[in-house]
Amino acid sequence: MTRFGMMYSQGDILLLPILYTNLTTNKQWPVLVLSNNTYNQNADDIIVAAITSKLSELDFSIIIHTENLTAGKLKKTSAIRADKLYTLSKHIVKKKFGQVHKEISDEVIVKVNELL
């Protein structure tokens, strides 16, 4: 725990509500924590990338399988979307259910940088 509540680490996979881009509805969505651990310890927010099981839009996605996780498991092969980033409050996290290998987090960050 930190002064802002639960501590999440870069590479954690979390479940939280995310508003659709039409801003009218939200859905429980898995996300990957991208913000570094220093930021995560000192801020009330985390920076995350969306994870989806829809594998059709792959240009800025990294495919992951359960074997890419150091903890937890995936129900389906999934894609981390480097083009779907959010800054969200830690207080809306529903649960942590996994963590990816550091190489996966690093690969997502490289993809994010390609977009900038």
N, C-alpha and C positions, 0 to 999 in steps of 0.2 A: 504494500500500500504506500501511496505517496500522499502529499498534502492535498492532492486533487482526486484521491480515490484509488481505484485499482491501477496497478502498473501493467502496461502492455509493452511488449518489445517488438522491435523491427522483425518482421517475418511471421508474427502471429497471425492466425486466421481467426477472425471474429464474425459473429452474426449480429447485425444491427439493422434498424429500419432506415431505408434510403428512399427519399422522395424521387419519383419519376421526373424526367425532364419536363413533363407537361405541368409539373407543380400541383397536381390535383390529387394524386394518390401515392402511397408508399408501399413498400414490400420489405419483408425480412430478407436481407441480402448478405451473403458471405463477402468479406473484404480481407485484403492483405494489408497489414500495417507497414507503411513505408518510412514514416518519420523515424529518425534515429533515437536511440535510447535516452540520450541526454535531453533532447526535446521532450520525449514522452514523460520523463521524470518531472520536468519543470513546467509543463503546460497543461491546461485543462482539456486541450484538443489533441487529436491524433490525425495524421495524414494517411489516407488509405486509398487503395485501388480496388475497384469492383472485381469480383470473381463471378463467372457465369459458366453454366454447363452448355450454353449455346455456342457451338464451335464454328459458326459460319463467318464471323468477322474476325479474321486472324491477323490483319496487318500489324497491329500494335498489341498483340496478345502473346502470352507465354503459356503454353499448354503444361498442365501439371496433372500428375497421377498420385495415388496414395504413396508410392515409393519415393516421391519427391518431398515427403513430409518427415520431419524428425519426431513429430508427435501428432496423434490423431489420425483420422482417415477421411477420405472423400467418398461420397456415395457414387459419384460419376467422375469421369475424366472432365477436367474443367479448364478454363482459360482465365488467366489474370489479365485484366484490361488496363494496359498502361495509359490508354487514352480516356479512362473514366476515373478521375481522381476526385477525392472529397476531403475536406477538412471538417471533422465532426467532433462533437463533445464526447469524451469518454463516458459520460453519464448515460448515454443512450445505448451502450453496448449491452446486448442481451446475454451473450456468452462467448467464451473462447473455446474453440474446438480443434485447434491444431496449430502447427508451426511448420513452415517450409525450411528446407536447407538454405544456408546463407547464399549459396550460389544462385538460387532462384530469386531471392530478394535482390541480389546484385544485378541479375539479368533484367529484372523489371525496372530498376533504377536507370540502367543504360537505355532501355526503351523509352522511358519518360524523357530522358535528356535528348534523345533523338527528336522528340516533338517540340523542344524549346528552341 
